[in-house]
Amino acid sequence: MKILVINGPNMNMLGIRQPEIYGRATYEDLKAMIREEADRLGVEVEFFQSNHEGALVDAIQQAYFDHVDGMIINPAAYTHTSVALLDAVKAVGIPTVEVHVSDPDSREEFRHVSYIRAACVGTIRGHGLPGYLEALRMLVC
């Protein structure tokens, strides 16, 4: 089984960006944590991060051609603005779990809207970085 973990804008700044919300662990720490759980579960995991919406759409579309079995996506700010990401996930038909480190529903009102959620098999929010592990287990089990 192959899982693609996609992270949107500013996720590469984990550990630096608003540590009171996102914690002090880095993006590399997050990837290592996910790799360890993927190894334990016996699945292959790949990562993609971009600050550019079109690059994220391209990665989702490429996942179809790469025969990815599941995706974990944290669209970050694009959660609240991107119909393009929604359409891309719908187009490829790959089971996808939406993940947010913080709980957008407890933050500014504009963060309460998730366009991509309509194309996802589940959403995990507000569980910190371990939320990615929950998403991984959701796809694998």
N, C-alpha and C positions, 0 to 999 in steps of 0.2 A: 504494500500500500504506500502511495506517495502523497504527501500533504505539502501544500504550499502555504507559507505564512506571509501575508502581505501587510505591510505597514505604510501608512500615509504620512503626510507632512509633519515634520518636527519630531517624529518618533525616533529618528537618529540622534536626537538631542536628549534622550532619557539620561537622567543623572545630573543634567545641567538645567534643563527646562523645568521650572516650577517644582522643585523637589518636595515642597509641602503638599502637592497634589499627586505627583507621579513617582515620588521616592528618589533614592539616590543610586539605585542600580542603573547601569548603563545599557545601551542597546545590545552591546556584546554580551553582557550578563544575561539579558533576556534570551538571546539566541542560544547561549550555552545551556540555560535552564530547559528550554524547549528541546534541544538536541538530546539532553540526558533523558528526558521523559520519552521522547520518540524511540531512543535506543531501548529503553525498558519495555516499551510496547511493541518493539520489533517493526517499526515503520520508518520509511525514509522521509526526511523533512528538508525542504528547501526554503530559502528566505528571499524576499524582495522588499525593498524600501525605496520610496521615492517621494519627493516633495511636489511632483508634477502629476496632475490628474491624468493626462494622456498616457503617461508611462505606466500608471496603475492599470488603466484600461488595457493597454498592450499586454501587460503581465497576466491579467485575467484571461484574455483571449488566448495567449500562448499556452496557458495551463491546459486548455482544451486539446491543443495539438501535441502537448507533452504527456497526455494521458494521466493527468493528475486526478487522484481519487477524491480529494477533499481540499477545501481552502479555509484558512482562518484569516479574517481580514479585520484590521483596525484602520478604517478609513480616516481616522482622526477628524480634522475639520471638514473634510469632504463628506462626512456622514450627513451633515446638515445642508449640503448644497448640491450634491452630485447625482443627478439623474443618470449621467453617463456611466457611473459605477454600478448603479442599479441595473441598467440595461445590459451591461457587460456580464454581470453575474447571471442574470436571467438567460442571456444568449447561450452561455456555455453549459448551463444545466449541471454544474458541479456542486455537490452539497457544500454549503458555506456557512460558517459560524462567524457572526459579528462579535468583536471583542472590544471593550473599552476599559482602560486601566481605572479611570475614575467613573463615577456614575453621572452621565450627562443630565439625567433627570433632576439631580440635586444641584445643578449649576445654573448658569444663565438660561433664560427662557429659550433663546434661539437654539440652544443645544438639545432641547427636548425633542426635536424632529430628527428622525433617521429615515432617509430615503432608502438606503440599502436594506434595511430590515425586512422589507417586503419580499426580498429574494433569498433570505437566509433561513436555514433550518433551525437556528437558535441564536440567542443573543446572551452574552455574558458581560455584565457591566458592574464596575465598582468593586471588583475582587482583586485589584492590583495586578501585578504581573502573573500571579498564579492563575488568573482567569484564562490565560493562554493554554495552560495545562488542562484546565477543565474543557476548553474547546477542543483540544486535541483528543482527549478521551471521549468526548461526545461524538466525534467523527469516527473514531476507531472502534468503539464498542457498540 
